């Protein structure tokens, strides 16, 4: 087999790519071997005997399959977790979700006239203090305190 290292190096310089991306047609090795100047190599490129290979990228196929599995809830077990639970699901986000639900509930009860402004303010402050961990918990407190009767439903809202 003919040694085409020099031609490959010249072609790489002419085509502005790496040596490993230079492709020389195996059917025209004699023509390629006779090319000793940069101009000769340019002619080979023009004739299509020497070409530049495409850049090999990293396939995203496996990553897409992986992402689809995670979207279904797979691959999320304890062995896959890095970081504390507070880092994976920030406690502030949970607080915001919870306090908004509580305040919406209290606002609705006040607008319906089931809470007086002073009662509303009292339970609003308790909610802000972190006393209630859900809307259900707030409503059960309102019932045990005798503020609401048992037939109380929710006024809609979040969480």
Secondary structure, DSSP 4 states (H G I P E B T S, - for coil): ----HHHHHHHHHHHTS-GGGEEE-GGGHHHHHH--SHHHHHHHHHHTSEEEPPPP----HHHHHHHHHHHTT-S-SGGG--S-HHHHS-HHHHHHHHHHHHHHHHHHHHHHTSS-HHHHHHHHHHHHTT--SSHHHHHHHHHHTTSS-TT--------
